[in-house]
Amino acid sequence: GQSLEQPSEVTAVEGAIVQINCTYQTSGFYGLSWYQQHDGGAPTFLSYNGLDGLEETGRFSSFLSRSDSYGYLLLQELQMKDSASYFCADYSGAGSYQLTFGKGTKLSVIP
Amino acid sequence: DVKVTQSSRYLVKRTGEKVFLECVQDMDHENMFWYRQDPGLGLRLIYFSYDVKMKEKGDIPEGYSVSREKKERFSLILESASTNQTSMYLCASSPTGTGLYEQYFGPGTRLTVT
């Protein structure tokens, strides 16, 4: 089966760096996506890791290690507007059209 | 910009009613999805479609059906609404190929069944 584990809540200070971890136990794993969702809003795509290593997009970076079945989202120079829920999602590819989402991590950025 | 629209932001229906949730995307995407989102449970896939008139069950299809008569439109149907179907319903679309892991979501419909 497919399951992804991520912390339910994280609190960090404005201007700091925070890392949100995601571990997966998935057969036929293909890659890991990250989505952001503000309260009352729609999820929006942040990044995708199909290969091991780090992908950087501005203040956000995402990392994948297939050997450890582990990935993380790194947010730098935190801003208040980064307060949101963050979901990792597994893409199993190979003819599957599905993303399987983790339960989400609620990030609270405090002054 | 990709735009995914859903017919209603808020909907209140009675138990036993037949409910239609409509989703339209304007980017000619092949794939469309219906999820429900509940607190502490994340997003769970109900049904998806990879082509017109094609549909596949997701993880929680019971009590739901779907229709895709046109490429841009994907409808979710609750045949006989029940209180445990009170939830936020999210529609998404994606292109085939490398876009499969990048889905574009609509604003959601918050359905309350009383």
Interface residues (C-beta under 8 A of the other chain):
Chain A: S8 Y30 G31 S33 G41 A42 P43 T44 F45 Y48 G50 F87 A89 Y91 G93 Y97 Q98 L99 T100 F101 G102 K103 G104
Chain B: V4 N31 Y35 G40 L41 G42 L43 R44 L45 F48 Y50 E56 G58 D59 L90 A92 L100 Y101 E102 Q103 Y104 F105 G106 P107 G108
